[in-house]
Amino acid sequence: MVKGGEISSAAVRRLIRKGGAGRVGGDAAKELRKVIEELAVIIGKESIEMAKHAGRTTVRAEDIRLAAKRHQL
């Protein structure tokens, strides 16, 4: 689990509203923020492994896309 929020609750609220919600509870925004941050860390770690496997130290967009695809995103 990620400690400390890297993504603001306000940004998460905007994303939820963009999805069509008229109102967003504070608990909902906090929970989605946790989920997004945890998933970002998981995808980041997998992307690093993909870059290493390809003999690179730089993570590229393609590494992120492949890692996200593994999670059906």
Buried (B, 14 or more C-beta within 10 A) or exposed (E): EBEEBEBEBEEBBEBBEEEEEEEBEEEBBBEBBBEBBEBBEBBBEBBBEBBEEEEEEEBEEEBBBBBBEEEEE
